[in-house]
């Protein structure tokens, strides 16, 4: 038996089983649960890399669960698109788990740490499952695994508002998931299949059917809620603000990206691009909503005084970019959108981890608390600054690359009015980040702020790695862009 | 017209139930009532799945010599999974409500929002 054949399923099975093993092994010593979490997320990352390697050399991988032939059995499919997203998710999960040890010890009760790691792995397993599955009902199940784990992770937050944030997310998330379930039911009713590739073949002759269109509407609304597209973002700011730092980082960097991936899958793989462009005006609606999200997210972020809430609103804006690139539906913009999935994960990850380090050291979440921190915590603040200028979109950082692709894509589609919107949003981003960066380096700190006292290495190294990659992939943008380009071709041009 | 209403009664029931649940989620201020609404909302979708699996003249999908037609068992299986999901969601929601009640002393949404949430959890 060749173990490499089973990589597509191992990437789910390993975190899922470990989530069960952790409470037993780590019962008396939380350190063991941390070791397992790091080992599992690292192995998931390595497996994802190897999957991408296989896809590059041999083409699409199709894995039949239990040997049952699709469309009867569940199929896991790995192509350029999901190999790319898998790597992003697994890498961020690994980096955040490295960071988790110190941060979790500080922010979460001793007796809750082991269950925390267990749920963390369930969350990762759910996200990986959404990405890798080729069966639409399986997607729903994994979506719920990830969501339920997500509600629990948010509720661990220290302030009591975390409970309400989690509850609201639970209600909205369940509505979204039920919409998706209903959409699946409608598609099953008219086609009799649940396999995505099979649906793709069978649906075109039914594109005029009202049932299919209704199903598509349910999918779009449900997934938009999951990925927090404006105006369905209401759950996001509170959830990110009150969750523990580690959870904010992993959720901001991966959960909404996976939602965006699921939307792309449904829009361009289950349905064909012609359906989105010609049969229903979904791309037009999404472009308008995405533009509003880009502006509104930035405007709302400017108005915030809490760091994490500011980053959360900025996420709402950045999700707008991802949806915008996808809705433009041309190769360049789609590449930009996929790149933004990676790039935004890196920058938001770096920013949330840097803020987490400040919370660890000083317990401050307010923007005013960062005054003069450049002297006290130079490395953390350097990472924050890199993340910040990346968000603004300064050349040689990742933020610039994906915005550049999306602007080019907008021009290619003759939608010039998108360009000023992106410029305006970048300007607003500059406003809300620059006032912080200025405070960090030019304001005079209060008394104790003069002494250098940076975060411990356990927090610093993961933060610096993400910040470093923001620069690295900003310069060496060719590497992710070539993969994203191939994925975009696949989404738009067929198999 | 009668055909439209009577012939598709299962869909009418499903949509009506779903909207009752949806209304409860949106309009009710009590957190428990919201969860009840959520359950009605989900159950409506389950009933929809079950109703589409019915084949006219079909029997339960168990191998039987006299059977001519079987109902489609696949939606049943899917819904078993969805019910498990629904039960877990309800459990998580109720667990959260218990914690919320301990922290705030109420489960009315407007009262909770008026109180503010900055206080650090008392339990720890």
HADDOCK unambig.tbl for C-alpha pairs under 7 A between the chains (distance, minus, plus):
assign (segid A and resid 109 and name CA) (segid B and resid 124 and name CA) 6.88 0.50 0.50
assign (segid A and resid 148 and name CA) (segid B and resid 89 and name CA) 6.81 0.50 0.50
assign (segid A and resid 158 and name CA) (segid B and resid 120 and name CA) 5.66 0.50 0.50
assign (segid A and resid 158 and name CA) (segid B and resid 121 and name CA) 5.93 0.50 0.50
assign (segid A and resid 159 and name CA) (segid B and resid 117 and name CA) 6.54 0.50 0.50
assign (segid A and resid 159 and name CA) (segid B and resid 118 and name CA) 5.67 0.50 0.50
assign (segid A and resid 159 and name CA) (segid B and resid 119 and name CA) 5.64 0.50 0.50
assign (segid A and resid 159 and name CA) (segid B and resid 120 and name CA) 4.19 0.50 0.50
assign (segid A and resid 159 and name CA) (segid B and resid 121 and name CA) 5.45 0.50 0.50
assign (segid A and resid 160 and name CA) (segid B and resid 103 and name CA) 6.65 0.50 0.50
assign (segid A and resid 160 and name CA) (segid B and resid 117 and name CA) 5.29 0.50 0.50
assign (segid A and resid 160 and name CA) (segid B and resid 118 and name CA) 6.58 0.50 0.50
assign (segid A and resid 160 and name CA) (segid B and resid 119 and name CA) 6.01 0.50 0.50
assign (segid A and resid 160 and name CA) (segid B and resid 120 and name CA) 5.75 0.50 0.50
assign (segid A and resid 160 and name CA) (segid B and resid 121 and name CA) 5.14 0.50 0.50
assign (segid A and resid 161 and name CA) (segid B and resid 117 and name CA) 4.10 0.50 0.50
assign (segid A and resid 161 and name CA) (segid B and resid 118 and name CA) 6.37 0.50 0.50
assign (segid A and resid 163 and name CA) (segid B and resid 96 and name CA) 6.48 0.50 0.50
assign (segid A and resid 163 and name CA) (segid B and resid 100 and name CA) 6.25 0.50 0.50
assign (segid A and resid 167 and name CA) (segid B and resid 93 and name CA) 6.60 0.50 0.50
assign (segid A and resid 167 and name CA) (segid B and resid 96 and name CA) 6.68 0.50 0.50
assign (segid A and resid 178 and name CA) (segid B and resid 42 and name CA) 6.33 0.50 0.50
assign (segid A and resid 182 and name CA) (segid B and resid 45 and name CA) 6.29 0.50 0.50
assign (segid A and resid 185 and name CA) (segid B and resid 49 and name CA) 6.47 0.50 0.50
